[in-house]
Amino acid sequence: MVLCVGPEGTGKTLLLRRLAHLTKPNLSLTTVPTVGLNIVTIPAPLDEPEILPVHVRELGGSMAPIWPSYYGGARRIMYVVDLANLTQLGEATLLLIHLLAHPNMRAQQCTTCECFSAE
């Protein structure tokens, strides 16, 4: 299972919906903040049957204080940041530092996803 985290409003839900082909890229969608968690399955490419689908557990940004309780069950971490939101970069940096410093994260791999808003 991949764990997807990041500050509130960074576009985690929309990114995962697009990766899972649940929404079309040209649509401008409005989402509501994730309260709790979402589980999304990203399908394997049809032309590569040896690749398995990826299951992603998305945790809402408001759940940051309890993110560590989910670190142990994650094989990978996807950290999403909206680089167009300059006022949020400080918070995003601090959350990432806390995430990487956690003892359960020493053996994990973390991928940072930089999202640029269209606005």
Biopython code that builds the backbone (N, CA, C, O; Angstrom):
import numpy as np
from Bio.PDB.StructureBuilder import StructureBuilder

atoms = [
    (1, "MET", "N", (0.851, -1.184, 0.000)),
    (1, "MET", "CA", (0.000, 0.000, 0.000)),
    (1, "MET", "C", (0.891, 1.240, 0.000)),
    (1, "MET", "O", (1.885, 1.307, 0.722)),
    (2, "VAL", "N", (0.519, 2.210, -0.816)),
    (2, "VAL", "CA", (1.203, 3.501, -0.869)),
    (2, "VAL", "C", (0.402, 4.471, -0.018)),
    (2, "VAL", "O", (-0.827, 4.493, -0.089)),
    (3, "LEU", "N", (1.081, 5.263, 0.778)),
    (3, "LEU", "CA", (0.435, 6.271, 1.607)),
    (3, "LEU", "C", (0.628, 7.626, 0.943)),
    (3, "LEU", "O", (1.757, 8.020, 0.651)),
    (4, "CYS", "N", (-0.466, 8.342, 0.702)),
    (4, "CYS", "CA", (-0.423, 9.663, 0.066)),
    (4, "CYS", "C", (-0.788, 10.714, 1.108)),
    (4, "CYS", "O", (-1.898, 10.711, 1.639)),
    (5, "VAL", "N", (0.154, 11.614, 1.398)),
    (5, "VAL", "CA", (-0.068, 12.662, 2.390)),
    (5, "VAL", "C", (0.428, 13.997, 1.846)),
    (5, "VAL", "O", (1.127, 14.052, 0.834)),
    (6, "GLY", "N", (0.061, 15.053, 2.527)),
    (6, "GLY", "CA", (0.473, 16.409, 2.178)),
    (6, "GLY", "C", (-0.462, 17.380, 2.871)),
    (6, "GLY", "O", (-1.510, 16.975, 3.374)),
    (7, "PRO", "N", (-0.104, 18.653, 2.906)),
    (7, "PRO", "CA", (-0.956, 19.653, 3.553)),
    (7, "PRO", "C", (-2.340, 19.721, 2.913)),
    (7, "PRO", "O", (-2.556, 19.226, 1.806)),
    (8, "GLU", "N", (-3.261, 20.337, 3.625)),
    (8, "GLU", "CA", (-4.622, 20.519, 3.099)),
    (8, "GLU", "C", (-4.585, 21.345, 1.816)),
    (8, "GLU", "O", (-3.801, 22.286, 1.690)),
    (9, "GLY", "N", (-5.437, 20.981, 0.877)),
    (9, "GLY", "CA", (-5.610, 21.783, -0.326)),
    (9, "GLY", "C", (-4.513, 21.655, -1.364)),
    (9, "GLY", "O", (-4.398, 22.517, -2.235)),
    (10, "THR", "N", (-3.702, 20.608, -1.301)),
    (10, "THR", "CA", (-2.613, 20.466, -2.275)),
    (10, "THR", "C", (-3.027, 19.706, -3.524)),
    (10, "THR", "O", (-2.254, 19.630, -4.479)),
    (11, "GLY", "N", (-4.225, 19.144, -3.536)),
    (11, "GLY", "CA", (-4.691, 18.441, -4.730)),
    (11, "GLY", "C", (-4.460, 16.944, -4.712)),
    (11, "GLY", "O", (-4.442, 16.309, -5.767)),
    (12, "LYS", "N", (-4.283, 16.370, -3.533)),
    (12, "LYS", "CA", (-4.046, 14.925, -3.427)),
    (12, "LYS", "C", (-5.196, 14.125, -4.024)),
    (12, "LYS", "O", (-4.972, 13.198, -4.802)),
    (13, "THR", "N", (-6.426, 14.481, -3.662)),
    (13, "THR", "CA", (-7.599, 13.746, -4.144)),
    (13, "THR", "C", (-7.714, 13.833, -5.657)),
    (13, "THR", "O", (-7.923, 12.818, -6.320)),
    (14, "LEU", "N", (-7.582, 15.018, -6.205)),
    (14, "LEU", "CA", (-7.687, 15.200, -7.653)),
    (14, "LEU", "C", (-6.566, 14.469, -8.386)),
    (14, "LEU", "O", (-6.805, 13.843, -9.418)),
    (15, "LEU", "N", (-5.349, 14.546, -7.862)),
    (15, "LEU", "CA", (-4.219, 13.838, -8.464)),
    (15, "LEU", "C", (-4.489, 12.336, -8.518)),
    (15, "LEU", "O", (-4.272, 11.699, -9.549)),
    (16, "LEU", "N", (-4.958, 11.774, -7.412)),
    (16, "LEU", "CA", (-5.222, 10.328, -7.380)),
    (16, "LEU", "C", (-6.377, 9.951, -8.296)),
    (16, "LEU", "O", (-6.346, 8.900, -8.937)),
    (17, "ARG", "N", (-7.394, 10.799, -8.360)),
    (17, "ARG", "CA", (-8.512, 10.516, -9.277)),
    (17, "ARG", "C", (-8.029, 10.481, -10.723)),
    (17, "ARG", "O", (-8.456, 9.639, -11.513)),
    (18, "ARG", "N", (-7.152, 11.387, -11.048)),
    (18, "ARG", "CA", (-6.639, 11.411, -12.429)),
    (18, "ARG", "C", (-5.722, 10.224, -12.696)),
    (18, "ARG", "O", (-5.775, 9.638, -13.777)),
    (19, "LEU", "N", (-4.889, 9.864, -11.736)),
    (19, "LEU", "CA", (-4.025, 8.695, -11.911)),
    (19, "LEU", "C", (-4.836, 7.411, -12.052)),
    (19, "LEU", "O", (-4.434, 6.485, -12.756)),
    (20, "ALA", "N", (-5.981, 7.365, -11.375)),
    (20, "ALA", "CA", (-6.845, 6.182, -11.435)),
    (20, "ALA", "C", (-7.823, 6.249, -12.607)),
    (20, "ALA", "O", (-8.678, 5.376, -12.758)),
    (21, "HIS", "N", (-7.696, 7.281, -13.432)),
    (21, "HIS", "CA", (-8.568, 7.478, -14.600)),
    (21, "HIS", "C", (-10.036, 7.639, -14.194)),
    (21, "HIS", "O", (-10.936, 7.241, -14.934)),
    (22, "LEU", "N", (-10.271, 8.223, -13.021)),
    (22, "LEU", "CA", (-11.640, 8.459, -12.562)),
    (22, "LEU", "C", (-12.168, 9.808, -13.032)),
    (22, "LEU", "O", (-13.377, 10.043, -13.011)),
    (23, "THR", "N", (-11.273, 10.694, -13.456)),
    (23, "THR", "CA", (-11.684, 11.986, -14.008)),
    (23, "THR", "C", (-10.846, 12.270, -15.244)),
    (23, "THR", "O", (-9.745, 11.741, -15.402)),
    (24, "LYS", "N", (-11.372, 13.096, -16.100)),
    (24, "LYS", "CA", (-10.649, 13.462, -17.318)),
    (24, "LYS", "C", (-9.753, 14.663, -17.028)),
    (24, "LYS", "O", (-10.149, 15.568, -16.294)),
    (25, "PRO", "N", (-8.547, 14.676, -17.598)),
    (25, "PRO", "CA", (-7.605, 15.763, -17.315)),
    (25, "PRO", "C", (-8.096, 17.150, -17.703)),
    (25, "PRO", "O", (-7.685, 18.134, -17.088)),
    (26, "ASN", "N", (-8.958, 17.256, -18.700)),
    (26, "ASN", "CA", (-9.390, 18.579, -19.152)),
    (26, "ASN", "C", (-10.542, 19.145, -18.330)),
    (26, "ASN", "O", (-10.956, 20.281, -18.561)),
    (27, "LEU", "N", (-11.066, 18.383, -17.383)),
    (27, "LEU", "CA", (-12.152, 18.872, -16.544)),
    (27, "LEU", "C", (-11.596, 19.621, -15.343)),
    (27, "LEU", "O", (-10.622, 19.188, -14.727)),
    (28, "SER", "N", (-12.210, 20.732, -15.017)),
    (28, "SER", "CA", (-11.852, 21.464, -13.815)),
    (28, "SER", "C", (-12.851, 21.068, -12.737)),
    (28, "SER", "O", (-14.028, 21.425, -12.802)),
    (29, "LEU", "N", (-12.370, 20.330, -11.752)),
    (29, "LEU", "CA", (-13.264, 19.814, -10.720)),
    (29, "LEU", "C", (-13.043, 20.515, -9.398)),
    (29, "LEU", "O", (-11.938, 20.960, -9.087)),
    (30, "THR", "N", (-14.090, 20.605, -8.642)),
    (30, "THR", "CA", (-14.008, 21.122, -7.293)),
    (30, "THR", "C", (-14.087, 19.939, -6.346)),
    (30, "THR", "O", (-14.968, 19.089, -6.476)),
    (31, "THR", "N", (-13.177, 19.887, -5.405)),
    (31, "THR", "CA", (-13.212, 18.817, -4.414)),
    (31, "THR", "C", (-13.384, 19.437, -3.037)),
    (31, "THR", "O", (-13.143, 20.628, -2.841)),
    (32, "VAL", "N", (-13.795, 18.628, -2.109)),
    (32, "VAL", "CA", (-13.907, 19.062, -0.719)),
    (32, "VAL", "C", (-12.744, 18.445, 0.038)),
    (32, "VAL", "O", (-12.252, 17.386, -0.353)),
    (33, "PRO", "N", (-12.294, 19.080, 1.110)),
    (33, "PRO", "CA", (-11.180, 18.518, 1.873)),
    (33, "PRO", "C", (-11.497, 17.094, 2.345)),
    (33, "PRO", "O", (-12.611, 16.792, 2.771)),
    (34, "THR", "N", (-10.491, 16.241, 2.254)),
    (34, "THR", "CA", (-10.659, 14.863, 2.701)),
    (34, "THR", "C", (-10.717, 14.835, 4.218)),
    (34, "THR", "O", (-9.808, 15.309, 4.899)),
    (35, "VAL", "N", (-11.794, 14.276, 4.734)),
    (35, "VAL", "CA", (-11.933, 14.071, 6.170)),
    (35, "VAL", "C", (-11.788, 12.575, 6.381)),
    (35, "VAL", "O", (-12.620, 11.794, 5.920)),
    (36, "GLY", "N", (-10.743, 12.177, 7.070)),
    (36, "GLY", "CA", (-10.478, 10.754, 7.214)),
    (36, "GLY", "C", (-9.532, 10.306, 6.125)),
    (36, "GLY", "O", (-8.492, 10.922, 5.893)),
    (37, "LEU", "N", (-9.907, 9.216, 5.450)),
    (37, "LEU", "CA", (-9.024, 8.707, 4.408)),
    (37, "LEU", "C", (-9.814, 8.206, 3.218)),
    (37, "LEU", "O", (-10.991, 7.863, 3.328)),
    (38, "ASN", "N", (-9.147, 8.172, 2.087)),
    (38, "ASN", "CA", (-9.690, 7.599, 0.852)),
    (38, "ASN", "C", (-8.741, 6.503, 0.409)),
    (38, "ASN", "O", (-7.529, 6.607, 0.601)),
    (39, "ILE", "N", (-9.282, 5.463, -0.179)),
    (39, "ILE", "CA", (-8.453, 4.422, -0.774)),
    (39, "ILE", "C", (-8.762, 4.388, -2.262)),
    (39, "ILE", "O", (-9.917, 4.252, -2.665)),
    (40, "VAL", "N", (-7.719, 4.514, -3.073)),
    (40, "VAL", "CA", (-7.845, 4.563, -4.528)),
    (40, "VAL", "C", (-6.952, 3.481, -5.119)),
    (40, "VAL", "O", (-5.830, 3.271, -4.659)),
    (41, "THR", "N", (-7.453, 2.803, -6.132)),
    (41, "THR", "CA", (-6.639, 1.822, -6.846)),
    (41, "THR", "C", (-6.266, 2.393, -8.206)),
    (41, "THR", "O", (-7.133, 2.737, -9.009)),
    (42, "ILE", "N", (-4.975, 2.486, -8.448)),
    (42, "ILE", "CA", (-4.476, 2.960, -9.737)),
    (42, "ILE", "C", (-4.230, 1.724, -10.590)),
    (42, "ILE", "O", (-3.385, 0.894, -10.255)),
    (43, "PRO", "N", (-4.964, 1.598, -11.690)),
    (43, "PRO", "CA", (-4.853, 0.376, -12.494)),
    (43, "PRO", "C", (-3.503, 0.258, -13.198)),
    (43, "PRO", "O", (-2.821, 1.247, -13.466)),
    (44, "ALA", "N", (-3.152, -0.983, -13.481)),
    (44, "ALA", "CA", (-1.928, -1.244, -14.241)),
    (44, "ALA", "C", (-2.170, -0.893, -15.702)),
    (44, "ALA", "O", (-3.305, -0.957, -16.174)),
    (45, "PRO", "N", (-1.117, -0.522, -16.421)),
    (45, "PRO", "CA", (-1.281, -0.269, -17.861)),
    (45, "PRO", "C", (-1.750, -1.538, -18.571)),
    (45, "PRO", "O", (-1.263, -2.630, -18.276)),
    (46, "LEU", "N", (-2.678, -1.403, -19.490)),
    (46, "LEU", "CA", (-3.229, -2.562, -20.191)),
    (46, "LEU", "C", (-2.180, -3.302, -21.009)),
    (46, "LEU", "O", (-2.262, -4.519, -21.175)),
    (47, "ASP", "N", (-1.199, -2.572, -21.516)),
    (47, "ASP", "CA", (-0.186, -3.204, -22.358)),
    (47, "ASP", "C", (0.985, -3.789, -21.569)),
    (47, "ASP", "O", (1.939, -4.295, -22.161)),
    (48, "GLU", "N", (0.918, -3.725, -20.235)),
    (48, "GLU", "CA", (1.978, -4.286, -19.395)),
    (48, "GLU", "C", (1.360, -5.157, -18.304)),
    (48, "GLU", "O", (1.236, -4.717, -17.161)),
    (49, "PRO", "N", (0.971, -6.389, -18.645)),
    (49, "PRO", "CA", (0.264, -7.246, -17.693)),
    (49, "PRO", "C", (1.092, -7.667, -16.481)),
    (49, "PRO", "O", (0.530, -8.101, -15.476)),
    (50, "GLU", "N", (2.412, -7.546, -16.558)),
    (50, "GLU", "CA", (3.246, -7.934, -15.417)),
    (50, "GLU", "C", (3.233, -6.892, -14.301)),
    (50, "GLU", "O", (3.691, -7.171, -13.192)),
    (51, "ILE", "N", (2.721, -5.710, -14.576)),
    (51, "ILE", "CA", (2.637, -4.653, -13.566)),
    (51, "ILE", "C", (1.309, -4.777, -12.835)),
    (51, "ILE", "O", (0.251, -4.877, -13.457)),
    (52, "LEU", "N", (1.376, -4.769, -11.518)),
    (52, "LEU", "CA", (0.176, -4.898, -10.695)),
    (52, "LEU", "C", (-0.449, -3.532, -10.425)),
    (52, "LEU", "O", (0.247, -2.518, -10.464)),
    (53, "PRO", "N", (-1.749, -3.494, -10.151)),
    (53, "PRO", "CA", (-2.382, -2.230, -9.745)),
    (53, "PRO", "C", (-1.764, -1.737, -8.433)),
    (53, "PRO", "O", (-1.253, -2.529, -7.641)),
    (54, "VAL", "N", (-1.817, -0.446, -8.219)),
    (54, "VAL", "CA", (-1.264, 0.156, -7.003)),
    (54, "VAL", "C", (-2.416, 0.654, -6.145)),
    (54, "VAL", "O", (-3.286, 1.385, -6.619)),
    (55, "HIS", "N", (-2.415, 0.252, -4.879)),
    (55, "HIS", "CA", (-3.438, 0.697, -3.936)),
    (55, "HIS", "C", (-2.854, 1.853, -3.123)),
    (55, "HIS", "O", (-1.782, 1.730, -2.530)),
    (56, "VAL", "N", (-3.572, 2.975, -3.107)),
    (56, "VAL", "CA", (-3.092, 4.183, -2.436)),
    (56, "VAL", "C", (-4.076, 4.579, -1.348)),
    (56, "VAL", "O", (-5.280, 4.672, -1.585)),
    (57, "ARG", "N", (-3.549, 4.811, -0.156)),
    (57, "ARG", "CA", (-4.357, 5.313, 0.962)),
    (57, "ARG", "C", (-4.028, 6.790, 1.114)),
    (57, "ARG", "O", (-2.903, 7.159, 1.453)),
    (58, "GLU", "N", (-5.026, 7.630, 0.858)),
    (58, "GLU", "CA", (-4.849, 9.082, 0.977)),
    (58, "GLU", "C", (-5.358, 9.532, 2.333)),
    (58, "GLU", "O", (-6.491, 9.238, 2.713)),
    (59, "LEU", "N", (-4.509, 10.251, 3.064)),
    (59, "LEU", "CA", (-4.904, 10.808, 4.355)),
    (59, "LEU", "C", (-5.092, 12.311, 4.208)),
    (59, "LEU", "O", (-4.273, 12.982, 3.580)),
    (60, "GLY", "N", (-6.145, 12.830, 4.773)),
    (60, "GLY", "CA", (-6.405, 14.260, 4.710)),
    (60, "GLY", "C", (-5.327, 15.065, 5.412)),
    (60, "GLY", "O", (-4.742, 14.612, 6.396)),
    (61, "GLY", "N", (-5.069, 16.261, 4.901)),
    (61, "GLY", "CA", (-4.065, 17.131, 5.500)),
    (61, "GLY", "C", (-4.380, 17.495, 6.938)),
    (61, "GLY", "O", (-3.473, 17.718, 7.740)),
    (62, "SER", "N", (-5.666, 17.557, 7.270)),
    (62, "SER", "CA", (-6.050, 17.883, 8.646)),
    (62, "SER", "C", (-5.713, 16.752, 9.611)),
    (62, "SER", "O", (-5.747, 16.937, 10.828)),
    (63, "MET", "N", (-5.389, 15.583, 9.066)),
    (63, "MET", "CA", (-5.041, 14.431, 9.903)),
    (63, "MET", "C", (-3.543, 14.342, 10.179)),
    (63, "MET", "O", (-3.079, 13.329, 10.703)),
    (64, "ALA", "N", (-2.779, 15.375, 9.839)),
    (64, "ALA", "CA", (-1.319, 15.339, 9.998)),
    (64, "ALA", "C", (-0.862, 14.868, 11.380)),
    (64, "ALA", "O", (0.119, 14.130, 11.465)),
    (65, "PRO", "N", (-1.533, 15.263, 12.466)),
    (65, "PRO", "CA", (-1.075, 14.789, 13.775)),
    (65, "PRO", "C", (-1.116, 13.264, 13.942)),
    (65, "PRO", "O", (-0.377, 12.714, 14.758)),
    (66, "ILE", "N", (-1.971, 12.579, 13.178)),
    (66, "ILE", "CA", (-2.029, 11.121, 13.327)),
    (66, "ILE", "C", (-1.461, 10.371, 12.117)),
    (66, "ILE", "O", (-1.592, 9.149, 12.045)),
    (67, "TRP", "N", (-0.839, 11.067, 11.175)),
    (67, "TRP", "CA", (-0.190, 10.388, 10.051)),
    (67, "TRP", "C", (0.765, 9.294, 10.517)),
    (67, "TRP", "O", (0.778, 8.215, 9.924)),
    (68, "PRO", "N", (1.574, 9.534, 11.568)),
    (68, "PRO", "CA", (2.546, 8.510, 11.970)),
    (68, "PRO", "C", (1.937, 7.139, 12.266)),
    (68, "PRO", "O", (2.618, 6.124, 12.127)),
    (69, "SER", "N", (0.690, 7.093, 12.666)),
    (69, "SER", "CA", (0.080, 5.793, 12.956)),
    (69, "SER", "C", (-0.128, 4.967, 11.689)),
    (69, "SER", "O", (-0.404, 3.771, 11.774)),
    (70, "TYR", "N", (-0.001, 5.586, 10.518)),
    (70, "TYR", "CA", (-0.166, 4.885, 9.243)),
    (70, "TYR", "C", (1.172, 4.567, 8.565)),
    (70, "TYR", "O", (1.190, 3.830, 7.580)),
    (71, "TYR", "N", (2.270, 5.092, 9.057)),
    (71, "TYR", "CA", (3.559, 4.902, 8.399)),
    (71, "TYR", "C", (3.980, 3.442, 8.330)),
    (71, "TYR", "O", (4.517, 2.997, 7.315)),
    (72, "GLY", "N", (3.741, 2.696, 9.398)),
    (72, "GLY", "CA", (4.198, 1.311, 9.459)),
    (72, "GLY", "C", (3.603, 0.418, 8.392)),
    (72, "GLY", "O", (4.271, -0.509, 7.933)),
    (73, "GLY", "N", (2.370, 0.663, 7.982)),
    (73, "GLY", "CA", (1.716, -0.182, 6.991)),
    (73, "GLY", "C", (1.977, 0.218, 5.553)),
    (73, "GLY", "O", (1.466, -0.418, 4.631)),
    (74, "ALA", "N", (2.764, 1.261, 5.348)),
    (74, "ALA", "CA", (2.998, 1.765, 3.986)),
    (74, "ALA", "C", (4.302, 1.216, 3.420)),
    (74, "ALA", "O", (5.324, 1.176, 4.104)),
    (75, "ARG", "N", (4.248, 0.795, 2.163)),
    (75, "ARG", "CA", (5.475, 0.358, 1.483)),
    (75, "ARG", "C", (6.180, 1.547, 0.846)),
    (75, "ARG", "O", (7.402, 1.552, 0.699)),
    (76, "ARG", "N", (5.402, 2.549, 0.473)),
    (76, "ARG", "CA", (5.938, 3.770, -0.130)),
    (76, "ARG", "C", (5.112, 4.947, 0.379)),
    (76, "ARG", "O", (3.968, 4.783, 0.802)),
    (77, "ILE", "N", (5.710, 6.134, 0.331)),
    (77, "ILE", "CA", (5.025, 7.363, 0.725)),
    (77, "ILE", "C", (5.026, 8.309, -0.475)),
    (77, "ILE", "O", (6.059, 8.515, -1.112)),
    (78, "MET", "N", (3.861, 8.880, -0.775)),
    (78, "MET", "CA", (3.750, 9.915, -1.806)),
    (78, "MET", "C", (3.397, 11.209, -1.078)),
    (78, "MET", "O", (2.331, 11.314, -0.471)),
    (79, "TYR", "N", (4.287, 12.187, -1.140)),
    (79, "TYR", "CA", (4.064, 13.459, -0.463)),
    (79, "TYR", "C", (3.736, 14.503, -1.523)),
    (79, "TYR", "O", (4.549, 14.766, -2.409)),
    (80, "VAL", "N", (2.560, 15.094, -1.438)),
    (80, "VAL", "CA", (2.070, 16.014, -2.469)),
    (80, "VAL", "C", (2.164, 17.454, -1.968)),
    (80, "VAL", "O", (1.732, 17.773, -0.860)),
    (81, "VAL", "N", (2.743, 18.317, -2.812)),
    (81, "VAL", "CA", (2.911, 19.732, -2.495)),
    (81, "VAL", "C", (2.387, 20.550, -3.670)),
    (81, "VAL", "O", (2.651, 20.220, -4.826)),
    (82, "ASP", "N", (1.649, 21.611, -3.378)),
    (82, "ASP", "CA", (1.190, 22.537, -4.416)),
    (82, "ASP", "C", (2.165, 23.710, -4.448)),
    (82, "ASP", "O", (2.089, 24.608, -3.610)),
    (83, "LEU", "N", (3.078, 23.702, -5.412)),
    (83, "LEU", "CA", (4.101, 24.742, -5.485)),
    (83, "LEU", "C", (3.552, 26.095, -5.904)),
    (83, "LEU", "O", (4.244, 27.105, -5.771)),
    (84, "ALA", "N", (2.330, 26.138, -6.406)),
    (84, "ALA", "CA", (1.721, 27.414, -6.770)),
    (84, "ALA", "C", (1.201, 28.150, -5.542)),
    (84, "ALA", "O", (0.923, 29.347, -5.611)),
    (85, "ASN", "N", (1.066, 27.456, -4.429)),
    (85, "ASN", "CA", (0.564, 28.053, -3.199)),
    (85, "ASN", "C", (1.757, 28.411, -2.310)),
    (85, "ASN", "O", (2.136, 27.639, -1.429)),
    (86, "LEU", "N", (2.338, 29.576, -2.545)),
    (86, "LEU", "CA", (3.554, 29.977, -1.835)),
    (86, "LEU", "C", (3.350, 30.127, -0.336)),
    (86, "LEU", "O", (4.282, 29.910, 0.438)),
    (87, "THR", "N", (2.149, 30.494, 0.082)),
    (87, "THR", "CA", (1.908, 30.667, 1.516)),
    (87, "THR", "C", (1.900, 29.331, 2.249)),
    (87, "THR", "O", (1.991, 29.302, 3.476)),
    (88, "GLN", "N", (1.794, 28.245, 1.530)),
    (88, "GLN", "CA", (1.718, 26.931, 2.159)),
    (88, "GLN", "C", (3.059, 26.191, 2.159)),
    (88, "GLN", "O", (3.181, 25.140, 2.788)),
    (89, "LEU", "N", (4.051, 26.721, 1.471)),
    (89, "LEU", "CA", (5.327, 26.013, 1.354)),
    (89, "LEU", "C", (6.021, 25.811, 2.694)),
    (89, "LEU", "O", (6.655, 24.777, 2.908)),
    (90, "GLY", "N", (5.915, 26.774, 3.596)),
    (90, "GLY", "CA", (6.514, 26.620, 4.922)),
    (90, "GLY", "C", (5.903, 25.451, 5.676)),
    (90, "GLY", "O", (6.615, 24.618, 6.238)),
    (91, "GLU", "N", (4.576, 25.398, 5.683)),
    (91, "GLU", "CA", (3.875, 24.294, 6.342)),
    (91, "GLU", "C", (4.231, 22.963, 5.686)),
    (91, "GLU", "O", (4.468, 21.968, 6.371)),
    (92, "ALA", "N", (4.266, 22.953, 4.357)),
    (92, "ALA", "CA", (4.590, 21.722, 3.629)),
    (92, "ALA", "C", (5.991, 21.235, 3.981)),
    (92, "ALA", "O", (6.214, 20.035, 4.141)),
    (93, "THR", "N", (6.927, 22.162, 4.101)),
    (93, "THR", "CA", (8.304, 21.803, 4.447)),
    (93, "THR", "C", (8.378, 21.218, 5.848)),
    (93, "THR", "O", (9.024, 20.192, 6.061)),
    (94, "LEU", "N", (7.718, 21.868, 6.808)),
    (94, "LEU", "CA", (7.743, 21.369, 8.185)),
    (94, "LEU", "C", (7.105, 19.989, 8.298)),
    (94, "LEU", "O", (7.636, 19.118, 8.988)),
    (95, "LEU", "N", (5.974, 19.780, 7.631)),
    (95, "LEU", "CA", (5.328, 18.465, 7.671)),
    (95, "LEU", "C", (6.223, 17.393, 7.057)),
    (95, "LEU", "O", (6.292, 16.272, 7.562)),
    (96, "LEU", "N", (6.906, 17.737, 5.970)),
    (96, "LEU", "CA", (7.804, 16.774, 5.325)),
    (96, "LEU", "C", (8.997, 16.449, 6.223)),
    (96, "LEU", "O", (9.406, 15.292, 6.310)),
    (97, "ILE", "N", (9.552, 17.450, 6.885)),
    (97, "ILE", "CA", (10.678, 17.211, 7.801)),
    (97, "ILE", "C", (10.246, 16.287, 8.932)),
    (97, "ILE", "O", (10.973, 15.358, 9.283)),
    (98, "HIS", "N", (9.070, 16.531, 9.506)),
    (98, "HIS", "CA", (8.565, 15.657, 10.578)),
    (98, "HIS", "C", (8.341, 14.239, 10.064)),
    (98, "HIS", "O", (8.646, 13.267, 10.755)),
    (99, "LEU", "N", (7.814, 14.127, 8.862)),
    (99, "LEU", "CA", (7.565, 12.816, 8.267)),
    (99, "LEU", "C", (8.880, 12.052, 8.094)),
    (99, "LEU", "O", (8.979, 10.890, 8.487)),
    (100, "LEU", "N", (9.880, 12.699, 7.510)),
    (100, "LEU", "CA", (11.152, 12.028, 7.239)),
    (100, "LEU", "C", (11.940, 11.716, 8.505)),
    (100, "LEU", "O", (12.740, 10.780, 8.520)),
    (101, "ALA", "N", (11.723, 12.487, 9.564)),
    (101, "ALA", "CA", (12.443, 12.266, 10.817)),
    (101, "ALA", "C", (11.813, 11.181, 11.679)),
    (101, "ALA", "O", (12.422, 10.743, 12.655)),
    (102, "HIS", "N", (10.623, 10.745, 11.345)),
    (102, "HIS", "CA", (9.937, 9.746, 12.165)),
    (102, "HIS", "C", (10.684, 8.410, 12.109)),
    (102, "HIS", "O", (11.126, 8.002, 11.035)),
    (103, "PRO", "N", (10.834, 7.724, 13.247)),
    (103, "PRO", "CA", (11.569, 6.450, 13.272)),
    (103, "PRO", "C", (11.018, 5.391, 12.311)),
    (103, "PRO", "O", (11.792, 4.610, 11.759)),
    (104, "ASN", "N", (9.710, 5.349, 12.102)),
    (104, "ASN", "CA", (9.133, 4.357, 11.187)),
    (104, "ASN", "C", (9.415, 4.667, 9.723)),
    (104, "ASN", "O", (9.141, 3.841, 8.852)),
    (105, "MET", "N", (9.957, 5.840, 9.446)),
    (105, "MET", "CA", (10.190, 6.245, 8.062)),
    (105, "MET", "C", (11.604, 5.962, 7.588)),
    (105, "MET", "O", (11.900, 6.158, 6.409)),
    (106, "ARG", "N", (12.462, 5.521, 8.443)),
    (106, "ARG", "CA", (13.860, 5.335, 8.051)),
    (106, "ARG", "C", (14.018, 4.304, 6.938)),
    (106, "ARG", "O", (14.925, 4.420, 6.114)),
    (107, "ALA", "N", (13.149, 3.297, 6.905)),
    (107, "ALA", "CA", (13.268, 2.246, 5.891)),
    (107, "ALA", "C", (12.347, 2.490, 4.698)),
    (107, "ALA", "O", (12.323, 1.684, 3.768)),
    (108, "GLN", "N", (11.598, 3.572, 4.710)),
    (108, "GLN", "CA", (10.632, 3.845, 3.642)),
    (108, "GLN", "C", (11.261, 4.689, 2.538)),
    (108, "GLN", "O", (12.287, 5.343, 2.732)),
    (109, "GLN", "N", (10.623, 4.655, 1.390)),
    (109, "GLN", "CA", (10.998, 5.547, 0.302)),
    (109, "GLN", "C", (9.884, 6.576, 0.154)),
    (109, "GLN", "O", (8.702, 6.239, 0.214)),
    (110, "CYS", "N", (10.268, 7.811, -0.038)),
    (110, "CYS", "CA", (9.287, 8.891, -0.154)),
    (110, "CYS", "C", (9.433, 9.559, -1.513)),
    (110, "CYS", "O", (10.534, 9.931, -1.920)),
    (111, "THR", "N", (8.318, 9.706, -2.208)),
    (111, "THR", "CA", (8.291, 10.409, -3.482)),
    (111, "THR", "C", (7.568, 11.725, -3.274)),
    (111, "THR", "O", (6.467, 11.745, -2.723)),
    (112, "THR", "N", (8.164, 12.817, -3.702)),
    (112, "THR", "CA", (7.511, 14.114, -3.588)),
    (112, "THR", "C", (6.857, 14.444, -4.918)),
    (112, "THR", "O", (7.478, 14.352, -5.976)),
    (113, "CYS", "N", (5.602, 14.828, -4.842)),
    (113, "CYS", "CA", (4.824, 15.161, -6.034)),
    (113, "CYS", "C", (4.574, 16.662, -6.004)),
    (113, "CYS", "O", (3.870, 17.152, -5.121)),
    (114, "GLU", "N", (5.134, 17.391, -6.945)),
    (114, "GLU", "CA", (4.905, 18.830, -6.999)),
    (114, "GLU", "C", (3.736, 19.097, -7.931)),
    (114, "GLU", "O", (3.783, 18.748, -9.110)),
    (115, "CYS", "N", (2.696, 19.709, -7.409)),
    (115, "CYS", "CA", (1.497, 19.990, -8.207)),
    (115, "CYS", "C", (1.418, 21.485, -8.480)),
    (115, "CYS", "O", (1.554, 22.302, -7.569)),
    (116, "PHE", "N", (1.203, 21.824, -9.711)),
    (116, "PHE", "CA", (1.028, 23.218, -10.099)),
    (116, "PHE", "C", (-0.442, 23.432, -10.404)),
    (116, "PHE", "O", (-1.015, 22.730, -11.238)),
    (117, "SER", "N", (-1.050, 24.390, -9.741)),
    (117, "SER", "CA", (-2.460, 24.645, -10.029)),
    (117, "SER", "C", (-2.566, 25.420, -11.338)),
    (117, "SER", "O", (-1.631, 26.104, -11.754)),
    (118, "ALA", "N", (-3.716, 25.296, -11.969)),
    (118, "ALA", "CA", (-3.933, 25.943, -13.267)),
    (118, "ALA", "C", (-4.282, 27.412, -13.122)),
    (118, "ALA", "O", (-4.384, 28.120, -14.123)),
    (119, "GLU", "N", (-4.466, 27.878, -11.918)),
    (119, "GLU", "CA", (-4.879, 29.260, -11.706)),
    (119, "GLU", "C", (-3.699, 30.201, -11.735)),
    (119, "GLU", "O", (-3.869, 31.410, -11.573)),
]
sb = StructureBuilder()
sb.init_structure("model")
sb.init_model(0)
sb.init_chain("A")
sb.init_seg("    ")
for serial, (resi, resn, name, xyz) in enumerate(atoms, 1):
    if name == "N":
        sb.init_residue(resn, " ", resi, " ")
    sb.init_atom(name, np.array(xyz, "f"), 0.0, 1.0, " ", f" {name:<3s}", serial, name[0])
structure = sb.get_structure()
